[in-house]
């Protein structure tokens, strides 16, 4: 933790506060003591009286005080009090030494005192003839708002962004336009005063400070979904030390500059009929509506990614935030949020459709003797369930040239004879994007109905969504997520909490564990699982997301003796051949670890079910696909070959009513959990029953398309005999996912 400033420095802001209060008192005294006519001329507030040249009775001395004289210095006084309290608590970084604190405190007090000049300044302006005064006012306000927009765009980056000086001009212009538009709307809503405008620079500073602490504590960016869980974030944030840095204090001073400038944004008063005054107010509100409509229209119709080429790093958004700034990055992610509404969608109709499919399942598979026997056994045995999503695990013998070169796939995995089910898994991503396969498995939702190019963990607040972990918690299970990597990648630290996991074991829990290919090994995670199964006899659900096989696959990242030496015919690229063999060495090591795990489970003395699957093919698979099959098939077939991995469901005990003969069927990642629970005899939700009931029409589904019962592959928007089923699945998912997002 950074060293803090001495608490004795807490008196410095209080001295500045005393000076500010003295200035306010002198201003009040001067106003009360000045000749009546002079006071009437320059004692103007937000809505001043007529120009001093107009002969009229002058109000009593105490009525010469305008609210703005006392109200505008208050934010500056409050800031000084806050600063004194924070220093007194030892929560200001020692780099902000006494001299810096003194200068900043003096600056805040001076800015507060400057607001006392607004009355005389506005009085001078109010003395001008109306034809001159109005354009001067408008030019003044535009100049002040522009200055505040520039400062706000800087302040939102200052507390956290070390790359501030290298942000591209175009990105800074986007921030200026957005902040400027917000200021203009607030200006008009506030009847051409600076009162509401103050919220904009305060918000800029607030986001900048919040981003500083989010980076400090989580190494992540603030995402739109975080604003939906601000209460939980505040609760978590309460356990951290919120130390103010020198840059934060500079940002605080800059924000005070904005407030001081905005205090001078006010129309000079004029005399007119009540109807004229009311019509002027209505005109301002109408213009504000036009500005806000324009902002909304631009947001909906100008895509930062499509039209301006601004995309964000979907794995680590903080990279984009750092490179191009907070505002364009945040907006790019916001524009990714929208989920398409199904044609003719209706909540009641979607619920009826879901209920009908669930009833169909209950009347068929649900009434099957095998299912009922498995259910009775599950209720009694409460087997532990281990879901292993193995990083980049796939059987690349699906490429003919690889198989013909001597590679027949992971030997142990392919030889398991007693799985409950196994087969081809259609994934929503390939070469990367692990979190989307993870999302589909854990929630039962398909990326097909959310939209391409989205990372759901980054976009949505999932605490209100059904999940596999919550389902097992409801059955009395302890739930543990395992990922031996940075817990903030893909926002997992908060996502796993929202999805219902009791425990999350991440890289800090694996210090000293075995590694392979530069990452913590599969074996290291399996050892953790075995240890917990032996220590705790209670029902347990594990979700283990391994890391060992993560790219890249350059030669030298695995021992040379592990390389299988596969050279597919037709591949001349030596780099690709080297990466292929590195990847196959990783898969072979995963295969050995899986053999060890299942061997341990055979003798562990308690019932256990394992669902094992690969999240996606490595990028090596995509390059093989293009080199070996490009141009010889339809685009859909070509893409879907790259979007397939493999899965199996296995149990260390005889599951009642089930034939454990490695039944083979293709499935989508969104349906794999439902199929696993069904075979194990576990309770199913209506959503899961609906998913399974549609598989007699749509065998598998992913972002690119689906496999129909006729064995043909179809694009999502293609006309087919199964289009009504696809439409029904989309309606159900919108009901169960989009409508429940918080």
matplotlib code that plots the C-alpha trace (Angstrom):
import matplotlib.pyplot as plt

x = [0.0, 1.4, 2.7, 0.3, 0.9, 1.3, -2.1, -0.8, -1.3, -5.1, -5.0, -3.8, -7.2, -8.9, -6.7, -7.8, -11.4, -11.1, -9.7, -12.6, -15.2, -13.5, -13.8, -17.5, -18.1, -16.3, -18.3, -21.5, -20.4, -19.4, -22.8, -24.7, -22.6, -22.5, -24.7, -28.2, -28.0, -24.6, -25.8, -28.8, -26.5, -24.0, -25.7, -27.2, -27.8, -29.0, -32.1, -31.1, -33.3, -33.4, -30.3, -29.2, -30.1, -33.8, -35.1, -37.1, -37.3, -34.4, -34.9, -33.7, -30.1, -30.5, -32.5, -29.5, -27.9, -28.4, -28.5, -25.6, -23.3, -23.6, -24.4, -21.6, -18.8, -20.3, -19.0, -15.5, -15.9, -17.2, -14.3, -11.8, -13.6, -13.5, -9.8, -9.0, -11.0, -9.3, -5.8, -6.7, -7.5, -4.1, -5.7, -3.7, -0.6, 2.7, 3.8, 1.2, 3.4, 2.5, 3.5, 1.3, -1.6, -1.1, -1.1, -4.2, -6.0, -5.2, -6.3, -9.6, -10.2, -9.2, -11.6, -14.4, -13.6, -13.7, -17.3, -18.1, -17.2, -20.1, -22.5, -20.6, -19.6, -23.1, -24.3, -21.9, -23.2, -26.8, -26.2, -25.6, -28.4, -30.4, -29.2, -25.6, -26.1, -27.7, -25.0, -22.3, -24.0, -24.2, -20.5, -19.5, -21.5, -20.1, -16.6, -17.0, -18.8, -16.0, -13.3, -15.2, -15.5, -11.8, -11.0, -13.6, -12.1, -8.7, -9.9, -11.6, -8.2, -5.9, -6.2, -5.5, -4.3, -0.5, -1.0, -2.9, -0.4, -0.6, -4.4, -5.1, -6.6, -9.7, -10.4, -10.0, -12.4, -15.0, -14.7, -15.0, -18.1, -19.8, -19.0, -19.8, -23.2, -24.0, -23.0, -25.2, -28.2, -27.6, -27.2, -30.6, -32.3, -31.0, -32.4, -29.1, -27.4, -24.3, -26.1, -27.0, -23.8, -21.8, -22.9, -20.9, -17.4, -18.2, -19.2, -16.0, -13.9, -15.9, -15.5, -11.8, -11.3, -13.5, -11.4, -8.2, -9.4, -10.9, -7.5, -5.7, -7.9, -9.0, -6.8, -9.9, -11.9, -15.3, -17.9, -21.5, -22.6, -20.8, -23.2, -26.0, -24.3, -23.0, -24.4, -22.4, -19.3, -19.7, -20.0, -16.8, -15.0, -15.6, -13.0, -10.3, -8.2, -9.2, -5.9, -5.9, -3.0, -1.3, -3.0, -6.4, -5.8, -4.9, -8.1, -10.0, -8.5, -9.3, -12.9, -13.1, -11.9, -14.8, -17.3, -15.8, -16.1, -19.7, -20.7, -20.4, -22.8, -26.0, -28.3, -28.7, -32.2, -34.7, -38.1, -41.0, -44.5, -45.0, -46.0, -42.7, -40.7, -42.6, -42.2, -38.5, -38.3, -40.3, -38.0, -34.9, -36.6, -37.6, -34.0, -32.8, -35.1, -33.8, -30.2, -30.9, -32.8, -29.8, -27.5, -29.7, -30.1, -26.3, -25.8, -28.2, -27.1, -23.4, -21.5, -18.1, -16.9, -18.6, -18.4, -15.4, -13.3, -13.2, -13.3, -12.4, -10.2, -12.9, -10.6, -9.0, -11.0, -8.7, -6.1, -8.5, -9.4, -5.8, -5.0, -7.9, -9.4, -12.4, -15.3, -14.9, -14.1, -17.1, -19.4, -18.1, -18.9, -22.3, -23.2, -22.6, -25.2, -28.4, -30.0, -32.2, -35.9, -37.5, -40.1, -43.5, -42.1, -44.6, -43.8, -46.9, -46.5, -42.9, -43.8, -46.5, -44.0, -41.5, -44.2, -45.3, -41.8, -41.3, -44.5, -43.4, -40.2, -42.1, -44.3, -41.4, -37.9, -39.2, -41.5, -38.9, -38.1, -34.4, -34.8, -36.9, -34.4, -31.5, -33.6, -34.2, -30.5, -29.4, -31.7, -30.3, -26.6, -26.1, -22.9, -20.2, -20.2, -17.0, -17.3, -13.9, -13.7, -10.3, -8.5, -8.3, -8.9, -9.9, -9.3, -7.5, -7.6, -10.9, -8.6, -7.9, -4.4, -3.5, -5.0, -3.3, 0.0, -0.3, -2.2, -5.4, -6.3, -5.8, -5.3, -6.9, -9.8, -10.8, -10.5, -12.9, -15.5, -18.0, -18.9, -22.6, -22.3, -19.6, -19.3, -18.8, -19.4, -20.4, -18.8, -19.7, -16.1, -12.9, -9.2, -10.2, -13.2, -13.2, -15.7, -18.5, -18.3, -18.1, -21.2, -23.2, -22.4, -23.1, -26.3, -27.8, -28.0, -26.8, -24.7, -26.8, -29.6, -27.4, -25.3, -21.9, -18.7, -19.9, -18.3, -21.3, -19.3, -18.0, -21.4, -24.1, -24.8, -25.7, -26.9, -30.5, -29.8, -30.2, -27.0, -25.7, -24.0, -27.2, -29.0, -26.6, -26.6, -30.4, -29.8, -27.5, -24.2, -21.1, -20.0, -16.4, -15.0, -11.3, -9.2, -5.4, -5.1, -5.8, -9.3, -10.1, -9.8, -13.2, -14.5, -14.6, -14.1, -17.5, -19.2, -18.6, -20.1, -23.1, -23.5, -23.6, -20.2, -19.3, -15.5, -13.2, -9.7, -7.4, -3.7, -2.9, -4.2, -1.7, 1.6, 4.2, 2.0, 3.2, 3.3, 3.4, 3.7, 4.3, 0.9, -0.3, -1.0, -4.3, -2.9, -2.5, -6.2, -7.2, -5.1, -7.1, -10.4, -9.3, -8.0, -11.3, -13.3, -11.4, -11.6, -15.3, -17.9, -20.7, -22.2, -19.9, -20.0, -16.7, -16.3, -12.7, -11.5, -7.9, -5.2, -2.4, -3.2, -3.6, -1.9, 0.6, 2.3, 5.7, 8.4, 10.4, 7.4, 7.2, 10.0, 11.3, 10.9, 7.1, 6.7, 4.9, 6.5, 3.3, 3.8, 0.4, 0.6, -0.2, 1.1, 4.4, 4.4, 7.1, 5.8, 2.4, 3.8, 5.8, 2.8, 0.7, 3.1, 3.5, -0.3, -0.6, 2.1, -0.2, -3.2, -1.3, -0.3, -4.0, -4.9, -2.4, -3.8, -7.4, -6.3, -4.9, -8.0, -10.4, -8.1, -8.2, -12.0, -12.4, -11.1, -12.2, -15.1, -17.9, -20.1, -18.7, -19.8, -17.4, -18.3, -15.2, -15.1, -12.9, -13.9, -12.8, -10.2, -6.8, -6.0, -3.9, -7.1, -8.3, -5.1, -5.3, -8.9, -8.1, -5.0, -6.6, -10.3, -10.8, -12.9, -14.0, -17.2, -19.8, -18.8, -21.1, -19.5, -16.1, -16.7, -18.5, -15.6, -13.4, -16.1, -16.2, -14.4, -15.3, -16.9, -17.8, -19.8, -18.5, -19.4, -17.3, -20.4, -23.2, -25.8, -29.2, -31.3, -28.4, -26.3, -22.7, -21.4, -20.2, -23.3, -22.3, -24.2, -23.4, -24.6, -24.2, -22.3, -25.6, -27.3, -24.4, -25.2, -28.9, -27.9, -25.5, -28.1, -30.7, -28.4, -27.4, -31.0, -30.7, -33.7, -34.2, -35.6, -38.3, -35.7, -33.5, -36.4, -37.3, -33.7, -33.7, -37.2, -36.1, -33.1, -35.3, -35.5, -32.4, -29.5, -27.0, -26.9, -24.1, -23.5, -23.0, -26.0, -27.4, -27.6, -31.1, -32.6, -32.1, -28.3, -27.9, -26.4, -28.3, -27.4, -29.4, -31.5, -32.0, -35.4, -35.5, -38.0, -36.6, -37.0, -40.1, -38.0, -35.2, -37.8, -39.2, -35.8, -35.0, -38.3, -37.6, -34.1, -35.3, -37.8, -35.2, -32.2, -32.7, -35.8, -34.0, -30.9, -30.5]
y = [0.0, 3.5, 5.5, 8.2, 11.9, 13.0, 13.6, 17.0, 18.1, 17.9, 21.4, 22.8, 22.6, 24.0, 27.1, 27.5, 26.9, 29.7, 32.0, 31.2, 31.8, 35.2, 36.1, 35.2, 37.3, 40.3, 40.0, 39.9, 42.9, 44.8, 44.1, 45.3, 48.4, 49.6, 52.5, 51.2, 52.0, 50.4, 47.4, 47.1, 47.4, 44.6, 42.4, 40.3, 36.6, 33.9, 35.9, 39.5, 42.5, 45.3, 47.3, 49.8, 52.7, 52.0, 54.2, 52.1, 51.6, 49.6, 46.6, 46.7, 45.9, 42.3, 41.6, 42.6, 39.3, 36.8, 33.0, 32.5, 34.5, 31.9, 28.8, 28.8, 28.8, 25.9, 23.1, 24.4, 24.6, 21.1, 19.9, 21.4, 19.7, 16.4, 16.8, 17.6, 14.5, 12.3, 13.5, 13.1, 9.5, 9.0, 8.4, 10.7, 9.3, 10.6, 11.7, 14.5, 16.3, 19.2, 21.8, 20.1, 19.9, 23.5, 24.6, 22.5, 23.7, 27.3, 26.8, 25.4, 28.3, 30.9, 29.3, 29.4, 33.1, 33.9, 32.8, 35.9, 38.1, 36.6, 39.2, 42.3, 40.5, 39.6, 43.1, 44.6, 42.2, 43.0, 46.7, 46.1, 46.7, 43.5, 43.2, 43.2, 41.4, 38.3, 37.3, 38.2, 35.9, 33.0, 33.4, 33.6, 30.4, 28.5, 29.5, 28.4, 25.2, 24.3, 25.0, 22.7, 20.0, 20.1, 19.9, 17.1, 15.0, 15.4, 14.8, 11.5, 10.1, 11.9, 9.8, 6.4, 6.5, 6.5, 6.7, 10.0, 11.8, 9.2, 9.0, 9.6, 12.9, 11.3, 9.5, 12.7, 14.4, 11.8, 12.4, 16.1, 15.7, 13.5, 15.6, 18.8, 17.4, 16.4, 20.0, 21.6, 19.5, 20.3, 24.0, 24.1, 22.0, 24.4, 27.4, 28.5, 28.4, 26.4, 24.7, 21.4, 21.6, 21.1, 17.5, 16.7, 17.6, 16.0, 12.8, 12.9, 13.2, 10.5, 8.0, 8.8, 8.2, 5.1, 3.7, 4.4, 2.2, -0.5, -0.8, -0.8, -3.5, -5.6, -4.6, -4.2, -1.5, -0.1, -1.7, -0.7, -3.9, -2.6, 0.3, -2.2, -3.7, -0.5, -1.5, -4.8, -2.9, -0.3, -3.2, -4.8, -1.5, -0.9, -3.5, -1.6, 1.4, 4.3, 6.2, 9.5, 10.1, 13.3, 12.8, 12.5, 15.7, 17.4, 16.1, 17.4, 20.9, 20.8, 19.9, 22.9, 25.0, 23.7, 24.6, 28.1, 28.6, 27.3, 29.7, 32.5, 30.8, 32.6, 34.9, 38.5, 39.3, 41.1, 42.5, 41.0, 39.6, 36.3, 34.8, 35.9, 34.5, 31.2, 31.0, 31.5, 28.7, 26.4, 27.2, 26.2, 22.9, 22.3, 22.8, 20.5, 17.8, 18.3, 18.0, 14.9, 13.3, 14.1, 12.4, 9.4, 9.2, 9.4, 6.7, 4.4, 5.1, 5.8, 2.6, 3.3, -0.1, -0.1, 3.5, 4.8, 1.6, 1.6, -1.9, -3.0, -5.8, -8.3, -10.3, -7.4, -4.2, -2.3, -2.4, -0.4, 2.0, 2.8, 3.2, 5.3, 6.6, 6.0, 7.6, 6.0, 2.6, 2.7, 3.7, 1.0, -1.6, 0.0, -0.3, -4.0, -4.5, -4.7, -8.1, -8.6, -8.8, -11.8, -11.0, -10.8, -11.4, -11.7, -12.7, -14.8, -16.5, -17.3, -18.7, -20.9, -22.2, -23.1, -24.8, -26.8, -28.1, -28.9, -30.8, -32.7, -33.7, -34.9, -37.0, -38.7, -38.7, -37.6, -40.6, -43.1, -45.8, -45.2, -41.5, -42.3, -44.9, -42.4, -39.7, -42.0, -42.9, -39.2, -38.1, -40.7, -40.6, -36.9, -37.6, -35.0, -33.4, -32.2, -30.1, -29.6, -27.1, -27.9, -25.0, -25.4, -29.2, -30.6, -33.7, -32.4, -35.9, -34.5, -33.0, -35.8, -34.8, -34.8, -38.2, -39.6, -38.2, -40.6, -38.6, -40.4, -38.1, -38.1, -41.9, -42.3, -39.9, -41.7, -45.1, -44.6, -47.2, -46.6, -42.9, -42.0, -40.0, -38.4, -36.7, -33.5, -30.2, -27.2, -24.1, -20.5, -19.4, -20.7, -19.9, -17.8, -16.4, -19.0, -17.1, -17.5, -21.3, -21.1, -18.8, -21.1, -24.2, -22.5, -20.6, -22.7, -19.7, -19.6, -16.9, -17.4, -15.3, -12.6, -11.5, -11.9, -10.4, -10.0, -11.3, -11.8, -11.8, -8.3, -6.9, -8.2, -8.2, -11.9, -12.0, -12.4, -15.2, -18.9, -20.9, -24.4, -23.3, -21.8, -25.0, -27.2, -24.7, -25.2, -29.0, -28.5, -28.6, -26.6, -24.9, -24.2, -22.5, -23.2, -21.2, -21.0, -17.5, -13.9, -13.8, -10.5, -11.9, -11.7, -10.2, -13.7, -12.6, -10.8, -13.1, -16.3, -14.6, -13.5, -17.1, -18.6, -20.0, -20.2, -20.4, -19.3, -20.8, -18.8, -18.2, -17.2, -20.6, -22.4, -20.8, -23.5, -25.9, -27.8, -26.1, -27.1, -25.0, -22.0, -22.3, -24.1, -27.7, -29.6, -32.0, -29.1, -28.3, -32.0, -32.5, -29.6, -31.3, -34.7, -33.1, -31.4, -34.5, -36.5, -33.8, -32.9, -35.6, -33.1, -32.9, -30.8, -29.2, -28.1, -26.1, -26.4, -24.1, -25.2, -23.1, -25.4, -25.6, -21.8, -20.4, -19.5, -22.7, -21.6, -24.3, -24.3, -23.9, -27.7, -30.2, -31.4, -35.0, -34.4, -33.3, -36.0, -35.1, -34.9, -33.4, -33.3, -33.6, -30.4, -28.2, -26.5, -23.8, -24.8, -22.4, -24.0, -27.5, -26.5, -24.9, -28.0, -30.3, -28.1, -28.0, -31.8, -32.2, -30.1, -32.2, -35.4, -34.0, -33.2, -36.7, -38.2, -35.9, -37.0, -40.6, -39.9, -38.1, -40.8, -43.4, -41.6, -41.2, -45.0, -45.6, -42.5, -44.2, -41.8, -41.4, -38.8, -37.6, -35.9, -33.8, -33.0, -30.7, -28.4, -24.7, -24.3, -25.4, -23.6, -21.1, -23.8, -25.6, -22.6, -22.4, -26.1, -25.7, -22.9, -24.6, -28.0, -27.3, -23.7, -23.5, -27.1, -26.7, -24.2, -21.4, -22.7, -26.2, -24.7, -22.4, -25.1, -27.5, -25.0, -24.4, -28.0, -29.5, -32.6, -33.7, -36.7, -37.4, -40.2, -41.6, -43.7, -45.7, -47.5, -44.9, -46.6, -46.9, -45.8, -47.7, -46.6, -47.5, -44.1, -43.2, -40.7, -37.5, -34.0, -31.2, -27.4, -26.0, -24.4, -27.8, -29.8, -29.1, -30.1, -33.3, -34.1, -33.5, -35.6, -38.6, -38.3, -38.2, -34.7, -32.3, -30.2, -26.7, -26.1, -24.2, -27.3, -29.6, -27.3, -27.4, -31.2, -31.5, -29.5, -31.8, -34.1, -31.2, -29.2, -31.5, -28.8, -25.0, -22.4, -18.8, -19.9, -22.2, -25.5, -29.2, -30.3, -33.7, -34.5, -34.3, -31.1, -27.9, -24.6, -21.0, -19.3, -17.1, -19.8, -21.2, -24.8, -27.3, -26.4, -22.6, -22.7, -24.6, -22.0, -19.2, -20.9, -21.3, -17.7, -16.7, -18.8, -17.5, -13.9, -14.6, -16.4, -14.3, -10.8, -10.1, -11.0, -8.9, -6.3]
z = [0.0, -0.8, 2.0, 3.1, 3.9, 7.5, 9.1, 10.3, 6.7, 7.3, 8.7, 5.3, 3.6, 6.7, 6.5, 2.8, 3.9, 6.5, 3.7, 1.5, 4.3, 4.9, 1.3, 1.3, 4.5, 3.0, -0.1, 1.9, 4.0, 0.9, -0.8, 2.3, 2.8, -0.8, -2.0, -2.8, -6.5, -7.0, -5.2, -7.5, -10.5, -9.6, -7.1, -9.9, -9.5, -11.8, -12.7, -12.0, -11.9, -14.5, -15.4, -12.9, -15.2, -14.7, -12.0, -9.5, -5.7, -4.4, -2.1, 1.5, 2.1, 3.2, 0.0, -2.1, -1.3, -4.1, -3.6, -5.9, -3.7, -1.0, -3.0, -5.6, -3.1, -1.2, -3.4, -3.0, 0.8, 0.8, -1.3, 1.2, 4.1, 2.3, 1.5, 5.2, 6.4, 3.9, 4.8, 8.5, 7.8, 6.2, 2.8, 0.6, -1.1, 0.3, -3.2, -2.8, -0.2, 1.9, -0.8, -3.4, -0.9, 0.0, -3.6, -4.4, -1.4, -2.1, -5.7, -4.7, -2.2, -4.8, -7.4, -4.8, -4.1, -7.9, -8.1, -5.9, -8.9, -11.0, -9.7, -10.9, -14.2, -15.0, -14.1, -16.6, -19.2, -18.2, -18.8, -22.5, -25.0, -25.8, -29.5, -28.3, -25.0, -26.4, -28.9, -26.3, -23.8, -26.3, -27.3, -23.7, -22.8, -25.8, -24.9, -21.3, -22.2, -24.7, -22.1, -19.6, -22.3, -22.9, -19.2, -18.7, -21.5, -19.8, -16.3, -17.1, -18.1, -15.7, -12.5, -14.2, -17.8, -18.1, -21.9, -21.7, -23.8, -26.6, -27.1, -30.8, -31.8, -33.3, -30.0, -28.0, -30.4, -29.8, -26.1, -26.7, -28.8, -26.3, -23.3, -25.2, -26.2, -22.6, -21.4, -24.1, -23.1, -19.4, -20.3, -22.1, -19.5, -16.8, -18.6, -20.0, -16.6, -15.5, -12.6, -14.2, -16.4, -13.2, -13.1, -16.3, -15.1, -11.7, -13.6, -15.7, -12.5, -10.8, -13.7, -13.8, -10.1, -10.2, -13.1, -11.1, -8.2, -10.5, -12.2, -8.9, -7.3, -10.3, -13.3, -15.3, -17.1, -16.0, -18.3, -18.8, -17.0, -13.9, -13.6, -13.2, -10.2, -8.5, -5.2, -5.1, -6.4, -3.5, -1.0, -2.4, -2.7, 1.0, 1.8, -0.1, 0.9, -1.3, -1.3, -3.2, -5.5, -6.7, -10.1, -8.4, -6.5, -9.7, -11.3, -8.3, -8.8, -12.5, -11.7, -9.4, -12.3, -14.3, -11.6, -11.3, -15.1, -15.1, -12.3, -14.9, -17.3, -16.6, -18.7, -17.7, -16.6, -18.6, -18.0, -19.9, -19.6, -17.8, -21.2, -22.7, -19.8, -20.0, -23.8, -23.4, -20.8, -23.1, -26.0, -24.0, -23.0, -26.6, -27.7, -25.0, -26.2, -29.8, -28.5, -26.5, -29.5, -31.7, -29.2, -29.0, -32.8, -33.3, -30.7, -32.4, -36.0, -35.9, -35.1, -33.6, -34.9, -38.3, -39.2, -37.4, -37.1, -33.3, -31.9, -28.4, -27.1, -26.1, -23.9, -22.0, -22.7, -20.4, -23.3, -25.5, -22.7, -22.2, -25.9, -27.0, -23.8, -21.6, -23.5, -27.0, -25.4, -23.1, -25.9, -28.2, -25.6, -24.9, -28.6, -28.3, -25.7, -27.7, -28.1, -31.2, -30.3, -32.1, -34.7, -33.1, -29.7, -26.8, -23.2, -22.7, -26.0, -25.3, -21.9, -23.5, -26.1, -23.3, -21.3, -24.3, -25.0, -21.4, -21.3, -24.4, -22.7, -19.6, -21.8, -23.6, -22.1, -18.7, -18.6, -19.8, -17.3, -17.7, -16.8, -13.8, -12.5, -13.0, -11.2, -8.1, -8.0, -8.3, -5.5, -3.2, -4.2, -4.9, -7.0, -7.3, -10.7, -12.4, -15.5, -17.2, -20.0, -21.3, -23.0, -26.8, -26.5, -29.9, -31.9, -35.0, -36.6, -38.0, -40.7, -43.1, -43.9, -40.2, -39.7, -42.7, -41.4, -38.5, -35.8, -34.7, -31.8, -28.1, -27.4, -24.0, -24.6, -27.8, -26.2, -23.3, -23.9, -21.1, -21.4, -21.0, -24.2, -26.4, -29.7, -31.6, -29.7, -31.8, -30.2, -30.7, -31.1, -32.6, -32.0, -29.0, -27.1, -24.4, -22.3, -24.8, -24.8, -21.0, -20.9, -23.1, -21.0, -17.7, -18.6, -21.4, -23.7, -27.3, -28.8, -31.9, -30.5, -28.8, -31.8, -33.3, -32.0, -28.4, -25.2, -22.9, -19.7, -20.6, -21.6, -19.3, -15.6, -15.0, -11.4, -12.5, -15.0, -14.3, -14.2, -13.6, -10.4, -9.0, -10.0, -8.0, -5.1, -5.0, -4.7, -1.7, -3.5, -2.8, -6.0, -7.0, -10.1, -11.0, -13.5, -12.8, -14.4, -13.7, -12.1, -13.8, -17.3, -18.9, -15.7, -14.1, -10.5, -10.5, -13.1, -11.1, -8.1, -10.1, -11.5, -8.0, -7.4, -3.7, -4.3, -7.1, -7.2, -9.5, -10.1, -6.6, -5.4, -7.7, -6.7, -6.9, -8.8, -11.9, -15.3, -18.9, -22.0, -19.8, -18.0, -14.9, -16.0, -16.3, -13.7, -11.2, -11.4, -11.2, -8.1, -6.4, -7.3, -6.0, -2.8, -2.2, -3.0, -0.4, 2.2, 1.9, 1.6, 0.9, -2.7, -4.8, -8.3, -9.9, -13.0, -14.0, -16.8, -17.6, -19.0, -20.1, -23.8, -24.4, -27.5, -28.8, -29.9, -31.0, -31.0, -27.8, -25.5, -24.9, -24.5, -27.9, -26.9, -26.6, -30.2, -32.2, -35.6, -37.6, -41.2, -43.0, -46.8, -48.5, -45.7, -46.7, -44.0, -41.5, -38.9, -39.1, -38.9, -35.8, -34.1, -35.0, -33.3, -30.2, -29.9, -30.3, -27.6, -25.3, -26.1, -25.4, -22.0, -21.4, -22.4, -19.9, -17.1, -17.9, -17.7, -14.3, -13.1, -14.2, -12.6, -9.3, -9.5, -10.0, -6.5, -4.7, -3.0, -3.9, -7.1, -9.5, -12.9, -15.3, -18.3, -20.3, -23.4, -25.3, -25.5, -29.1, -31.7, -31.6, -34.3, -35.7, -36.7, -38.6, -40.6, -41.4, -42.4, -44.8, -46.2, -46.7, -47.5, -48.7, -51.9, -51.9, -49.9, -48.9, -46.6, -43.8, -43.9, -43.9, -41.0, -39.0, -39.4, -37.5, -34.9, -33.6, -30.6, -28.7, -25.5, -23.3, -20.2, -18.0, -14.5, -12.1, -11.2, -13.0, -13.7, -13.3, -16.5, -18.7, -21.2, -20.7, -24.1, -25.4, -27.3, -29.9, -30.8, -31.9, -29.6, -29.1, -26.1, -24.9, -24.6, -23.1, -19.4, -20.0, -21.6, -18.8, -16.1, -18.0, -18.3, -14.7, -13.6, -12.0, -11.9, -15.0, -15.4, -18.0, -20.0, -20.1, -20.9, -23.8, -25.1, -25.0, -26.5, -29.6, -30.3, -32.4, -34.8, -34.3, -33.2, -32.5, -32.6, -32.6, -33.7, -37.4, -37.9, -36.9, -37.8, -38.7, -38.0, -41.7, -41.3, -43.2, -41.9, -42.2, -41.7, -38.9, -41.3, -43.9, -44.8, -43.7, -42.3, -38.8, -39.0, -36.7, -34.1, -34.4, -34.0, -30.9, -29.3, -29.9, -28.3, -25.3, -24.9, -25.1, -22.4, -20.1, -20.8, -22.4, -20.3, -17.1, -17.6, -14.9]

ax = plt.figure().add_subplot(projection="3d")
ax.plot(x, y, z, "-o")
ax.set_aspect("equal")
plt.show()
